Amino acid sequence: MHCSEATELASQRLDDVRAILADLHRIKAVLTELVSECHAHQGDVSCPLITALHYG
């Protein structure tokens, strides 16, 4: 393997990692919002977290 090939491979892997991190940040934002909604609806029969997890 030449240096240029290794650089290209590393660049592709870095792109993959960035995409995964972006996905994780989106998941974190959604879960944070759902947890906040759950705290706001305490005692309510309808749970926004269960609804979101169940119906996606």
C-alpha positions as CSV (number, residue, x, y, z in Angstrom):
1,M,0.0,0.0,0.0
2,H,1.3,3.4,-0.9
3,C,1.0,6.5,1.2
4,S,-1.6,8.0,-1.1
5,E,-3.8,4.9,-0.8
6,A,-3.5,4.9,3.0
7,T,-4.4,8.5,3.1
8,E,-7.5,7.9,0.9
9,L,-8.5,4.9,3.1
10,A,-8.1,7.0,6.3
11,S,-10.1,9.8,4.7
12,Q,-12.9,7.4,3.9
13,R,-12.9,6.1,7.5
14,L,-12.9,9.6,8.8
15,D,-16.0,10.4,6.7
16,D,-17.7,7.3,8.1
17,V,-16.9,8.4,11.7
18,R,-18.2,11.9,11.0
19,A,-21.5,10.4,9.7
20,I,-21.9,8.1,12.7
21,L,-21.2,11.1,15.0
22,A,-23.8,13.2,13.2
23,D,-26.3,10.3,13.6
24,L,-25.5,10.0,17.3
25,H,-26.0,13.8,17.8
26,R,-29.4,13.6,16.2
27,I,-30.4,10.6,18.4
28,K,-29.1,12.5,21.5
29,A,-31.2,15.5,20.6
30,V,-34.4,13.5,20.0
31,L,-33.9,11.5,23.2
32,T,-33.2,14.7,25.2
33,E,-36.4,16.2,24.0
34,L,-38.4,13.1,24.8
35,V,-37.0,12.9,28.3
36,S,-37.9,16.6,28.8
37,E,-41.4,15.9,27.6
38,C,-41.7,13.0,30.0
39,H,-40.7,15.2,32.9
40,A,-43.3,17.8,31.8
41,H,-46.1,15.2,31.5
42,Q,-45.6,13.4,34.9
43,G,-48.7,11.7,36.0
44,D,-50.3,11.9,32.6
45,V,-51.6,8.7,31.1
46,S,-50.1,9.4,27.7
47,C,-46.3,9.1,27.8
48,P,-44.5,10.8,24.9
49,L,-41.5,8.6,25.3
50,I,-43.4,5.4,25.0
51,T,-45.4,6.8,22.1
52,A,-42.3,7.8,20.2
53,L,-40.5,4.5,20.9
54,H,-43.6,2.5,19.9
55,Y,-44.6,4.4,16.8
56,G,-41.1,5.5,15.8
